[in-house]
Amino acid sequence: MNAGSSEKLIDELIRDGYLKTPPVIEAFRKIDRADFVPAEYKEKAYVNAPLPIGEGQTISQPLTVAFMLELLEPKPGEKILDIGAGSGWTTALLGEIVSSSSSADNGGGKVIAIERISKLQEMAETNISKYGFIEKGTVKIIQGNGVNGYKDEAPYDKIIAAAAAGRIPRAWKSQLKIGGRIVAPVSSSIVMLHKIDQDHFEKKEYFGFAFVPLIGG
């Protein structure tokens, strides 16, 4: 039996103040989390908890993804770097937002996702292909070391990460546009950096979260 429903989960996230803005809420409604969890966990897809996706990794808790996307404020037409694609759920949510109808006015949006583990990169591509984002060129998934960002597509309007580092890597800061923001886990906090100019960032920190570690090397 399916534990709850997508709509019930979304209503809960809205009620508790994690989902706030129409673009993020609409993306949660259109991108089904059940499409991004392994078959043996489908019945738990709408439980507000992280779930295993293999290779020692997890699909993040819906509450955490909602919180981070609301901090990130993705917009139609933006280019976003997603560090740690995992099974592809957050990447697909971002793809939905940046490619929404008004993005055509801004030249269309793009999400570049990096995943270090090849099996997860393949899983993410398969899952995201259900929504046509890869075929349309909205989403591109790179196998590589997320610590270094992805210079080939820089600069980015926004950068988001799914795994915790000891600090925000310098490469991410340098690959971000002025006026852009980074939302990423640092230890057990979520940090939001707003790039004021080339050398200055405004920082906000939110405590009480848990993440898998960012894999370097």
mmCIF file of the C-alpha atoms, coordinates in Angstrom:
data_MODEL
# 
_entry.id   MODEL 
# 
loop_
_atom_site.group_PDB 
_atom_site.id 
_atom_site.type_symbol 
_atom_site.label_atom_id 
_atom_site.label_alt_id 
_atom_site.label_comp_id 
_atom_site.label_asym_id 
_atom_site.label_entity_id 
_atom_site.label_seq_id 
_atom_site.pdbx_PDB_ins_code 
_atom_site.Cartn_x 
_atom_site.Cartn_y 
_atom_site.Cartn_z 
_atom_site.occupancy 
_atom_site.B_iso_or_equiv 
_atom_site.pdbx_formal_charge 
_atom_site.auth_seq_id 
_atom_site.auth_comp_id 
_atom_site.auth_asym_id 
_atom_site.auth_atom_id 
_atom_site.pdbx_PDB_model_num 
ATOM 1   C CA . MET A 1 1   ? 0.000  0.000  0.000   1.00 0.00 ? 1   MET A CA 1 
ATOM 2   C CA . ASN A 1 2   ? 1.249  3.471  -0.853  1.00 0.00 ? 2   ASN A CA 1 
ATOM 3   C CA . ALA A 1 3   ? 1.996  5.456  2.303   1.00 0.00 ? 3   ALA A CA 1 
ATOM 4   C CA . GLY A 1 4   ? 0.072  8.637  1.598   1.00 0.00 ? 4   GLY A CA 1 
ATOM 5   C CA . SER A 1 5   ? -0.107 10.505 -1.685  1.00 0.00 ? 5   SER A CA 1 
ATOM 6   C CA . SER A 1 6   ? 1.864  13.154 -3.508  1.00 0.00 ? 6   SER A CA 1 
ATOM 7   C CA . GLU A 1 7   ? -0.897 15.727 -2.951  1.00 0.00 ? 7   GLU A CA 1 
ATOM 8   C CA . LYS A 1 8   ? -1.053 14.962 0.771   1.00 0.00 ? 8   LYS A CA 1 
ATOM 9   C CA . LEU A 1 9   ? 2.735  15.376 1.068   1.00 0.00 ? 9   LEU A CA 1 
ATOM 10  C CA . ILE A 1 10  ? 2.634  18.682 -0.820  1.00 0.00 ? 10  ILE A CA 1 
ATOM 11  C CA . ASP A 1 11  ? -0.248 19.974 1.325   1.00 0.00 ? 11  ASP A CA 1 
ATOM 12  C CA . GLU A 1 12  ? 1.738  19.045 4.442   1.00 0.00 ? 12  GLU A CA 1 
ATOM 13  C CA . LEU A 1 13  ? 4.825  20.918 3.172   1.00 0.00 ? 13  LEU A CA 1 
ATOM 14  C CA . ILE A 1 14  ? 2.698  23.988 2.381   1.00 0.00 ? 14  ILE A CA 1 
ATOM 15  C CA . ARG A 1 15  ? 0.953  23.865 5.765   1.00 0.00 ? 15  ARG A CA 1 
ATOM 16  C CA . ASP A 1 16  ? 4.258  23.577 7.634   1.00 0.00 ? 16  ASP A CA 1 
ATOM 17  C CA . GLY A 1 17  ? 5.755  26.520 5.722   1.00 0.00 ? 17  GLY A CA 1 
ATOM 18  C CA . TYR A 1 18  ? 8.387  24.674 3.671   1.00 0.00 ? 18  TYR A CA 1 
ATOM 19  C CA . LEU A 1 19  ? 6.717  25.097 0.282   1.00 0.00 ? 19  LEU A CA 1 
ATOM 20  C CA . LYS A 1 20  ? 5.850  28.764 -0.211  1.00 0.00 ? 20  LYS A CA 1 
ATOM 21  C CA . THR A 1 21  ? 6.069  30.063 -3.770  1.00 0.00 ? 21  THR A CA 1 
ATOM 22  C CA . PRO A 1 22  ? 3.954  29.068 -6.805  1.00 0.00 ? 22  PRO A CA 1 
ATOM 23  C CA . PRO A 1 23  ? 6.892  27.998 -9.061  1.00 0.00 ? 23  PRO A CA 1 
ATOM 24  C CA . VAL A 1 24  ? 8.275  25.544 -6.493  1.00 0.00 ? 24  VAL A CA 1 
ATOM 25  C CA . ILE A 1 25  ? 4.817  24.258 -5.488  1.00 0.00 ? 25  ILE A CA 1 
ATOM 26  C CA . GLU A 1 26  ? 3.884  23.718 -9.141  1.00 0.00 ? 26  GLU A CA 1 
ATOM 27  C CA . ALA A 1 27  ? 7.151  21.844 -9.779  1.00 0.00 ? 27  ALA A CA 1 
ATOM 28  C CA . PHE A 1 28  ? 6.446  19.542 -6.813  1.00 0.00 ? 28  PHE A CA 1 
ATOM 29  C CA . ARG A 1 29  ? 3.013  18.829 -8.313  1.00 0.00 ? 29  ARG A CA 1 
ATOM 30  C CA . LYS A 1 30  ? 4.351  18.065 -11.797 1.00 0.00 ? 30  LYS A CA 1 
ATOM 31  C CA . ILE A 1 31  ? 7.482  16.063 -10.883 1.00 0.00 ? 31  ILE A CA 1 
ATOM 32  C CA . ASP A 1 32  ? 6.498  12.850 -9.093  1.00 0.00 ? 32  ASP A CA 1 
ATOM 33  C CA . ARG A 1 33  ? 9.001  11.740 -6.438  1.00 0.00 ? 33  ARG A CA 1 
ATOM 34  C CA . ALA A 1 34  ? 7.919  8.128  -7.050  1.00 0.00 ? 34  ALA A CA 1 
ATOM 35  C CA . ASP A 1 35  ? 9.649  8.321  -10.445 1.00 0.00 ? 35  ASP A CA 1 
ATOM 36  C CA . PHE A 1 36  ? 12.992 8.842  -8.678  1.00 0.00 ? 36  PHE A CA 1 
ATOM 37  C CA . VAL A 1 37  ? 13.065 6.096  -6.034  1.00 0.00 ? 37  VAL A CA 1 
ATOM 38  C CA . PRO A 1 38  ? 14.033 2.431  -6.577  1.00 0.00 ? 38  PRO A CA 1 
ATOM 39  C CA . ALA A 1 39  ? 11.149 -0.007 -7.151  1.00 0.00 ? 39  ALA A CA 1 
ATOM 40  C CA . GLU A 1 40  ? 11.392 -1.482 -3.650  1.00 0.00 ? 40  GLU A CA 1 
ATOM 41  C CA . TYR A 1 41  ? 10.753 1.948  -2.095  1.00 0.00 ? 41  TYR A CA 1 
ATOM 42  C CA . LYS A 1 42  ? 7.925  3.150  -4.381  1.00 0.00 ? 42  LYS A CA 1 
ATOM 43  C CA . GLU A 1 43  ? 5.344  2.643  -1.635  1.00 0.00 ? 43  GLU A CA 1 
ATOM 44  C CA . LYS A 1 44  ? 7.318  5.043  0.587   1.00 0.00 ? 44  LYS A CA 1 
ATOM 45  C CA . ALA A 1 45  ? 7.839  7.720  -2.091  1.00 0.00 ? 45  ALA A CA 1 
ATOM 46  C CA . TYR A 1 46  ? 5.460  10.180 -0.397  1.00 0.00 ? 46  TYR A CA 1 
ATOM 47  C CA . VAL A 1 47  ? 6.773  9.724  3.124   1.00 0.00 ? 47  VAL A CA 1 
ATOM 48  C CA . ASN A 1 48  ? 8.570  12.868 4.313   1.00 0.00 ? 48  ASN A CA 1 
ATOM 49  C CA . ALA A 1 49  ? 11.894 11.066 4.796   1.00 0.00 ? 49  ALA A CA 1 
ATOM 50  C CA . PRO A 1 50  ? 15.112 10.341 2.880   1.00 0.00 ? 50  PRO A CA 1 
ATOM 51  C CA . LEU A 1 51  ? 15.200 6.979  1.075   1.00 0.00 ? 51  LEU A CA 1 
ATOM 52  C CA . PRO A 1 52  ? 18.109 4.804  -0.136  1.00 0.00 ? 52  PRO A CA 1 
ATOM 53  C CA . ILE A 1 53  ? 18.878 4.945  -3.872  1.00 0.00 ? 53  ILE A CA 1 
ATOM 54  C CA . GLY A 1 54  ? 21.910 2.637  -3.852  1.00 0.00 ? 54  GLY A CA 1 
ATOM 55  C CA . GLU A 1 55  ? 25.673 3.218  -3.757  1.00 0.00 ? 55  GLU A CA 1 
ATOM 56  C CA . GLY A 1 56  ? 25.359 4.395  -0.139  1.00 0.00 ? 56  GLY A CA 1 
ATOM 57  C CA . GLN A 1 57  ? 23.388 7.476  -1.227  1.00 0.00 ? 57  GLN A CA 1 
ATOM 58  C CA . THR A 1 58  ? 19.866 8.738  -0.560  1.00 0.00 ? 58  THR A CA 1 
ATOM 59  C CA . ILE A 1 59  ? 17.136 10.774 -2.185  1.00 0.00 ? 59  ILE A CA 1 
ATOM 60  C CA . SER A 1 60  ? 16.753 13.766 0.133   1.00 0.00 ? 60  SER A CA 1 
ATOM 61  C CA . GLN A 1 61  ? 13.814 14.309 2.465   1.00 0.00 ? 61  GLN A CA 1 
ATOM 62  C CA . PRO A 1 62  ? 11.050 16.306 0.690   1.00 0.00 ? 62  PRO A CA 1 
ATOM 63  C CA . LEU A 1 63  ? 11.048 18.879 3.504   1.00 0.00 ? 63  LEU A CA 1 
ATOM 64  C CA . THR A 1 64  ? 14.757 19.549 2.932   1.00 0.00 ? 64  THR A CA 1 
ATOM 65  C CA . VAL A 1 65  ? 14.420 19.792 -0.856  1.00 0.00 ? 65  VAL A CA 1 
ATOM 66  C CA . ALA A 1 66  ? 11.492 22.210 -0.506  1.00 0.00 ? 66  ALA A CA 1 
ATOM 67  C CA . PHE A 1 67  ? 13.409 24.346 2.010   1.00 0.00 ? 67  PHE A CA 1 
ATOM 68  C CA . MET A 1 68  ? 16.522 24.511 -0.177  1.00 0.00 ? 68  MET A CA 1 
ATOM 69  C CA . LEU A 1 69  ? 14.629 25.302 -3.394  1.00 0.00 ? 69  LEU A CA 1 
ATOM 70  C CA . GLU A 1 70  ? 12.732 28.119 -1.682  1.00 0.00 ? 70  GLU A CA 1 
ATOM 71  C CA . LEU A 1 71  ? 16.074 29.544 -0.480  1.00 0.00 ? 71  LEU A CA 1 
ATOM 72  C CA . LEU A 1 72  ? 17.560 29.162 -3.962  1.00 0.00 ? 72  LEU A CA 1 
ATOM 73  C CA . GLU A 1 73  ? 14.655 30.984 -5.681  1.00 0.00 ? 73  GLU A CA 1 
ATOM 74  C CA . PRO A 1 74  ? 15.130 29.384 -9.129  1.00 0.00 ? 74  PRO A CA 1 
ATOM 75  C CA . LYS A 1 75  ? 13.493 31.341 -11.937 1.00 0.00 ? 75  LYS A CA 1 
ATOM 76  C CA . PRO A 1 76  ? 12.435 30.643 -15.535 1.00 0.00 ? 76  PRO A CA 1 
ATOM 77  C CA . GLY A 1 77  ? 15.308 31.068 -17.975 1.00 0.00 ? 77  GLY A CA 1 
ATOM 78  C CA . GLU A 1 78  ? 18.112 30.700 -15.419 1.00 0.00 ? 78  GLU A CA 1 
ATOM 79  C CA . LYS A 1 79  ? 21.182 28.476 -15.718 1.00 0.00 ? 79  LYS A CA 1 
ATOM 80  C CA . ILE A 1 80  ? 21.605 26.411 -12.558 1.00 0.00 ? 80  ILE A CA 1 
ATOM 81  C CA . LEU A 1 81  ? 24.366 24.052 -11.428 1.00 0.00 ? 81  LEU A CA 1 
ATOM 82  C CA . ASP A 1 82  ? 23.134 21.087 -9.363  1.00 0.00 ? 82  ASP A CA 1 
ATOM 83  C CA . ILE A 1 83  ? 25.910 19.311 -7.446  1.00 0.00 ? 83  ILE A CA 1 
ATOM 84  C CA . GLY A 1 84  ? 25.111 15.670 -6.648  1.00 0.00 ? 84  GLY A CA 1 
ATOM 85  C CA . ALA A 1 85  ? 22.277 14.659 -8.971  1.00 0.00 ? 85  ALA A CA 1 
ATOM 86  C CA . GLY A 1 86  ? 21.616 11.391 -7.136  1.00 0.00 ? 86  GLY A CA 1 
ATOM 87  C CA . SER A 1 87  ? 18.488 9.818  -8.635  1.00 0.00 ? 87  SER A CA 1 
ATOM 88  C CA . GLY A 1 88  ? 17.605 13.113 -10.347 1.00 0.00 ? 88  GLY A CA 1 
ATOM 89  C CA . TRP A 1 89  ? 14.586 14.389 -8.393  1.00 0.00 ? 89  TRP A CA 1 
ATOM 90  C CA . THR A 1 90  ? 15.919 17.841 -7.467  1.00 0.00 ? 90  THR A CA 1 
ATOM 91  C CA . THR A 1 91  ? 17.441 18.169 -10.945 1.00 0.00 ? 91  THR A CA 1 
ATOM 92  C CA . ALA A 1 92  ? 14.038 17.472 -12.513 1.00 0.00 ? 92  ALA A CA 1 
ATOM 93  C CA . LEU A 1 93  ? 12.298 19.940 -10.177 1.00 0.00 ? 93  LEU A CA 1 
ATOM 94  C CA . LEU A 1 94  ? 14.804 22.593 -11.262 1.00 0.00 ? 94  LEU A CA 1 
ATOM 95  C CA . GLY A 1 95  ? 14.346 21.614 -14.916 1.00 0.00 ? 95  GLY A CA 1 
ATOM 96  C CA . GLU A 1 96  ? 10.602 22.139 -14.574 1.00 0.00 ? 96  GLU A CA 1 
ATOM 97  C CA . ILE A 1 97  ? 11.056 25.600 -13.031 1.00 0.00 ? 97  ILE A CA 1 
ATOM 98  C CA . VAL A 1 98  ? 13.713 26.976 -15.393 1.00 0.00 ? 98  VAL A CA 1 
ATOM 99  C CA . SER A 1 99  ? 11.871 25.727 -18.483 1.00 0.00 ? 99  SER A CA 1 
ATOM 100 C CA . SER A 1 100 ? 8.374  26.864 -17.479 1.00 0.00 ? 100 SER A CA 1 
ATOM 101 C CA . SER A 1 101 ? 6.379  28.847 -20.045 1.00 0.00 ? 101 SER A CA 1 
ATOM 102 C CA . SER A 1 102 ? 7.829  32.270 -19.247 1.00 0.00 ? 102 SER A CA 1 
ATOM 103 C CA . SER A 1 103 ? 11.407 30.984 -19.694 1.00 0.00 ? 103 SER A CA 1 
ATOM 104 C CA . ALA A 1 104 ? 11.115 31.316 -23.475 1.00 0.00 ? 104 ALA A CA 1 
ATOM 105 C CA . ASP A 1 105 ? 11.224 35.086 -22.990 1.00 0.00 ? 105 ASP A CA 1 
ATOM 106 C CA . ASN A 1 106 ? 14.634 34.669 -21.339 1.00 0.00 ? 106 ASN A CA 1 
ATOM 107 C CA . GLY A 1 107 ? 16.103 32.341 -23.951 1.00 0.00 ? 107 GLY A CA 1 
ATOM 108 C CA . GLY A 1 108 ? 15.147 29.161 -22.086 1.00 0.00 ? 108 GLY A CA 1 
ATOM 109 C CA . GLY A 1 109 ? 16.649 27.835 -18.877 1.00 0.00 ? 109 GLY A CA 1 
ATOM 110 C CA . LYS A 1 110 ? 19.206 25.090 -18.309 1.00 0.00 ? 110 LYS A CA 1 
ATOM 111 C CA . VAL A 1 111 ? 20.243 22.812 -15.456 1.00 0.00 ? 111 VAL A CA 1 
ATOM 112 C CA . ILE A 1 112 ? 23.719 21.285 -15.384 1.00 0.00 ? 112 ILE A CA 1 
ATOM 113 C CA . ALA A 1 113 ? 23.840 18.420 -12.885 1.00 0.00 ? 113 ALA A CA 1 
ATOM 114 C CA . ILE A 1 114 ? 27.013 16.695 -11.714 1.00 0.00 ? 114 ILE A CA 1 
ATOM 115 C CA . GLU A 1 115 ? 27.077 13.174 -10.285 1.00 0.00 ? 115 GLU A CA 1 
ATOM 116 C CA . ARG A 1 116 ? 30.328 11.444 -9.324  1.00 0.00 ? 116 ARG A CA 1 
ATOM 117 C CA . ILE A 1 117 ? 28.940 7.883  -9.188  1.00 0.00 ? 117 ILE A CA 1 
ATOM 118 C CA . SER A 1 118 ? 28.374 6.489  -12.693 1.00 0.00 ? 118 SER A CA 1 
ATOM 119 C CA . LYS A 1 119 ? 25.468 4.193  -11.713 1.00 0.00 ? 119 LYS A CA 1 
ATOM 120 C CA . LEU A 1 120 ? 23.624 7.147  -10.195 1.00 0.00 ? 120 LEU A CA 1 
ATOM 121 C CA . GLN A 1 121 ? 24.355 9.320  -13.221 1.00 0.00 ? 121 GLN A CA 1 
ATOM 122 C CA . GLU A 1 122 ? 22.723 6.642  -15.396 1.00 0.00 ? 122 GLU A CA 1 
ATOM 123 C CA . MET A 1 123 ? 19.791 6.353  -12.973 1.00 0.00 ? 123 MET A CA 1 
ATOM 124 C CA . ALA A 1 124 ? 19.284 10.119 -12.989 1.00 0.00 ? 124 ALA A CA 1 
ATOM 125 C CA . GLU A 1 125 ? 19.339 10.254 -16.796 1.00 0.00 ? 125 GLU A CA 1 
ATOM 126 C CA . THR A 1 126 ? 16.787 7.435  -17.036 1.00 0.00 ? 126 THR A CA 1 
ATOM 127 C CA . ASN A 1 127 ? 14.490 9.039  -14.458 1.00 0.00 ? 127 ASN A CA 1 
ATOM 128 C CA . ILE A 1 128 ? 14.715 12.581 -15.838 1.00 0.00 ? 128 ILE A CA 1 
ATOM 129 C CA . SER A 1 129 ? 14.128 11.318 -19.391 1.00 0.00 ? 129 SER A CA 1 
ATOM 130 C CA . LYS A 1 130 ? 10.560 10.475 -18.303 1.00 0.00 ? 130 LYS A CA 1 
ATOM 131 C CA . TYR A 1 131 ? 9.941  14.231 -18.398 1.00 0.00 ? 131 TYR A CA 1 
ATOM 132 C CA . GLY A 1 132 ? 11.764 14.969 -21.664 1.00 0.00 ? 132 GLY A CA 1 
ATOM 133 C CA . PHE A 1 133 ? 14.202 17.465 -20.116 1.00 0.00 ? 133 PHE A CA 1 
ATOM 134 C CA . ILE A 1 134 ? 17.366 15.786 -21.406 1.00 0.00 ? 134 ILE A CA 1 
ATOM 135 C CA . GLU A 1 135 ? 15.989 15.403 -24.929 1.00 0.00 ? 135 GLU A CA 1 
ATOM 136 C CA . LYS A 1 136 ? 14.955 19.078 -24.975 1.00 0.00 ? 136 LYS A CA 1 
ATOM 137 C CA . GLY A 1 137 ? 18.397 20.179 -23.773 1.00 0.00 ? 137 GLY A CA 1 
ATOM 138 C CA . THR A 1 138 ? 16.970 21.633 -20.551 1.00 0.00 ? 138 THR A CA 1 
ATOM 139 C CA . VAL A 1 139 ? 18.978 19.238 -18.360 1.00 0.00 ? 139 VAL A CA 1 
ATOM 140 C CA . LYS A 1 140 ? 22.509 17.941 -18.880 1.00 0.00 ? 140 LYS A CA 1 
ATOM 141 C CA . ILE A 1 141 ? 24.049 15.405 -16.486 1.00 0.00 ? 141 ILE A CA 1 
ATOM 142 C CA . ILE A 1 142 ? 27.827 15.233 -16.198 1.00 0.00 ? 142 ILE A CA 1 
ATOM 143 C CA . GLN A 1 143 ? 29.790 12.494 -14.454 1.00 0.00 ? 143 GLN A CA 1 
ATOM 144 C CA . GLY A 1 144 ? 32.481 14.203 -12.441 1.00 0.00 ? 144 GLY A CA 1 
ATOM 145 C CA . ASN A 1 145 ? 33.742 15.660 -9.187  1.00 0.00 ? 145 ASN A CA 1 
ATOM 146 C CA . GLY A 1 146 ? 31.231 18.221 -7.979  1.00 0.00 ? 146 GLY A CA 1 
ATOM 147 C CA . VAL A 1 147 ? 33.782 19.877 -5.697  1.00 0.00 ? 147 VAL A CA 1 
ATOM 148 C CA . ASN A 1 148 ? 35.250 21.501 -8.815  1.00 0.00 ? 148 ASN A CA 1 
ATOM 149 C CA . GLY A 1 149 ? 31.900 22.715 -10.138 1.00 0.00 ? 149 GLY A CA 1 
ATOM 150 C CA . TYR A 1 150 ? 31.645 22.682 -13.938 1.00 0.00 ? 150 TYR A CA 1 
ATOM 151 C CA . LYS A 1 151 ? 33.625 25.461 -15.551 1.00 0.00 ? 151 LYS A CA 1 
ATOM 152 C CA . ASP A 1 152 ? 32.574 24.670 -19.146 1.00 0.00 ? 152 ASP A CA 1 
ATOM 153 C CA . GLU A 1 153 ? 29.044 26.026 -18.579 1.00 0.00 ? 153 GLU A CA 1 
ATOM 154 C CA . ALA A 1 154 ? 29.908 28.784 -16.071 1.00 0.00 ? 154 ALA A CA 1 
ATOM 155 C CA . PRO A 1 155 ? 28.870 31.326 -14.960 1.00 0.00 ? 155 PRO A CA 1 
ATOM 156 C CA . TYR A 1 156 ? 25.658 30.195 -13.254 1.00 0.00 ? 156 TYR A CA 1 
ATOM 157 C CA . ASP A 1 157 ? 22.712 32.159 -11.906 1.00 0.00 ? 157 ASP A CA 1 
ATOM 158 C CA . LYS A 1 158 ? 22.336 29.719 -9.018  1.00 0.00 ? 158 LYS A CA 1 
ATOM 159 C CA . ILE A 1 159 ? 24.194 26.718 -7.564  1.00 0.00 ? 159 ILE A CA 1 
ATOM 160 C CA . ILE A 1 160 ? 22.674 24.058 -5.307  1.00 0.00 ? 160 ILE A CA 1 
ATOM 161 C CA . ALA A 1 161 ? 24.288 21.011 -3.678  1.00 0.00 ? 161 ALA A CA 1 
ATOM 162 C CA . ALA A 1 162 ? 22.786 17.877 -2.149  1.00 0.00 ? 162 ALA A CA 1 
ATOM 163 C CA . ALA A 1 163 ? 25.802 16.676 -0.147  1.00 0.00 ? 163 ALA A CA 1 
ATOM 164 C CA . ALA A 1 164 ? 27.605 18.262 2.777   1.00 0.00 ? 164 ALA A CA 1 
ATOM 165 C CA . ALA A 1 165 ? 31.101 19.718 2.526   1.00 0.00 ? 165 ALA A CA 1 
ATOM 166 C CA . GLY A 1 166 ? 33.222 21.219 5.309   1.00 0.00 ? 166 GLY A CA 1 
ATOM 167 C CA . ARG A 1 167 ? 32.915 24.584 3.545   1.00 0.00 ? 167 ARG A CA 1 
ATOM 168 C CA . ILE A 1 168 ? 31.652 25.991 0.256   1.00 0.00 ? 168 ILE A CA 1 
ATOM 169 C CA . PRO A 1 169 ? 34.300 25.153 -2.390  1.00 0.00 ? 169 PRO A CA 1 
ATOM 170 C CA . ARG A 1 170 ? 36.091 28.117 -3.966  1.00 0.00 ? 170 ARG A CA 1 
ATOM 171 C CA . ALA A 1 171 ? 35.258 26.823 -7.471  1.00 0.00 ? 171 ALA A CA 1 
ATOM 172 C CA . TRP A 1 172 ? 31.530 27.205 -6.810  1.00 0.00 ? 172 TRP A CA 1 
ATOM 173 C CA . LYS A 1 173 ? 31.974 30.805 -5.708  1.00 0.00 ? 173 LYS A CA 1 
ATOM 174 C CA . SER A 1 174 ? 34.038 31.709 -8.761  1.00 0.00 ? 174 SER A CA 1 
ATOM 175 C CA . GLN A 1 175 ? 31.561 30.046 -11.159 1.00 0.00 ? 175 GLN A CA 1 
ATOM 176 C CA . LEU A 1 176 ? 28.596 32.017 -9.774  1.00 0.00 ? 176 LEU A CA 1 
ATOM 177 C CA . LYS A 1 177 ? 27.339 35.213 -11.397 1.00 0.00 ? 177 LYS A CA 1 
ATOM 178 C CA . ILE A 1 178 ? 27.362 38.415 -9.356  1.00 0.00 ? 178 ILE A CA 1 
ATOM 179 C CA . GLY A 1 179 ? 23.901 38.676 -7.819  1.00 0.00 ? 179 GLY A CA 1 
ATOM 180 C CA . GLY A 1 180 ? 23.538 34.882 -7.821  1.00 0.00 ? 180 GLY A CA 1 
ATOM 181 C CA . ARG A 1 181 ? 23.218 32.564 -4.873  1.00 0.00 ? 181 ARG A CA 1 
ATOM 182 C CA . ILE A 1 182 ? 24.529 29.234 -3.627  1.00 0.00 ? 182 ILE A CA 1 
ATOM 183 C CA . VAL A 1 183 ? 22.459 26.968 -1.377  1.00 0.00 ? 183 VAL A CA 1 
ATOM 184 C CA . ALA A 1 184 ? 24.420 24.053 0.030   1.00 0.00 ? 184 ALA A CA 1 
ATOM 185 C CA . PRO A 1 185 ? 24.845 21.880 3.115   1.00 0.00 ? 185 PRO A CA 1 
ATOM 186 C CA . VAL A 1 186 ? 27.862 22.620 5.276   1.00 0.00 ? 186 VAL A CA 1 
ATOM 187 C CA . SER A 1 187 ? 28.245 20.030 8.046   1.00 0.00 ? 187 SER A CA 1 
ATOM 188 C CA . SER A 1 188 ? 24.741 19.877 9.620   1.00 0.00 ? 188 SER A CA 1 
ATOM 189 C CA . SER A 1 189 ? 23.586 23.294 8.406   1.00 0.00 ? 189 SER A CA 1 
ATOM 190 C CA . ILE A 1 190 ? 22.216 24.685 5.165   1.00 0.00 ? 190 ILE A CA 1 
ATOM 191 C CA . VAL A 1 191 ? 24.127 27.764 4.025   1.00 0.00 ? 191 VAL A CA 1 
ATOM 192 C CA . MET A 1 192 ? 22.896 30.370 1.571   1.00 0.00 ? 192 MET A CA 1 
ATOM 193 C CA . LEU A 1 193 ? 25.510 32.645 -0.016  1.00 0.00 ? 193 LEU A CA 1 
ATOM 194 C CA . HIS A 1 194 ? 24.482 35.694 -2.032  1.00 0.00 ? 194 HIS A CA 1 
ATOM 195 C CA . LYS A 1 195 ? 27.269 37.005 -4.294  1.00 0.00 ? 195 LYS A CA 1 
ATOM 196 C CA . ILE A 1 196 ? 27.459 40.781 -3.769  1.00 0.00 ? 196 ILE A CA 1 
ATOM 197 C CA . ASP A 1 197 ? 30.496 41.321 -5.997  1.00 0.00 ? 197 ASP A CA 1 
ATOM 198 C CA . GLN A 1 198 ? 33.489 39.304 -7.182  1.00 0.00 ? 198 GLN A CA 1 
ATOM 199 C CA . ASP A 1 199 ? 34.987 38.971 -3.692  1.00 0.00 ? 199 ASP A CA 1 
ATOM 200 C CA . HIS A 1 200 ? 32.099 39.505 -1.263  1.00 0.00 ? 200 HIS A CA 1 
ATOM 201 C CA . PHE A 1 201 ? 29.259 37.235 -0.206  1.00 0.00 ? 201 PHE A CA 1 
ATOM 202 C CA . GLU A 1 202 ? 26.335 37.682 2.170   1.00 0.00 ? 202 GLU A CA 1 
ATOM 203 C CA . LYS A 1 203 ? 25.838 34.526 4.243   1.00 0.00 ? 203 LYS A CA 1 
ATOM 204 C CA . LYS A 1 204 ? 22.817 33.054 6.008   1.00 0.00 ? 204 LYS A CA 1 
ATOM 205 C CA . GLU A 1 205 ? 22.929 29.768 7.890   1.00 0.00 ? 205 GLU A CA 1 
ATOM 206 C CA . TYR A 1 206 ? 20.106 27.417 8.873   1.00 0.00 ? 206 TYR A CA 1 
ATOM 207 C CA . PHE A 1 207 ? 20.784 24.676 11.419  1.00 0.00 ? 207 PHE A CA 1 
ATOM 208 C CA . GLY A 1 208 ? 19.471 21.189 12.138  1.00 0.00 ? 208 GLY A CA 1 
ATOM 209 C CA . PHE A 1 209 ? 19.795 19.184 8.918   1.00 0.00 ? 209 PHE A CA 1 
ATOM 210 C CA . ALA A 1 210 ? 21.576 15.932 7.998   1.00 0.00 ? 210 ALA A CA 1 
ATOM 211 C CA . PHE A 1 211 ? 23.181 15.060 4.647   1.00 0.00 ? 211 PHE A CA 1 
ATOM 212 C CA . VAL A 1 212 ? 25.402 12.451 3.046   1.00 0.00 ? 212 VAL A CA 1 
ATOM 213 C CA . PRO A 1 213 ? 28.998 13.735 2.635   1.00 0.00 ? 213 PRO A CA 1 
ATOM 214 C CA . LEU A 1 214 ? 30.198 15.351 -0.584  1.00 0.00 ? 214 LEU A CA 1 
ATOM 215 C CA . ILE A 1 215 ? 32.560 12.922 -2.322  1.00 0.00 ? 215 ILE A CA 1 
ATOM 216 C CA . GLY A 1 216 ? 35.773 14.514 -3.575  1.00 0.00 ? 216 GLY A CA 1 
ATOM 217 C CA . GLY A 1 217 ? 38.786 13.191 -5.402  1.00 0.00 ? 217 GLY A CA 1 
# 
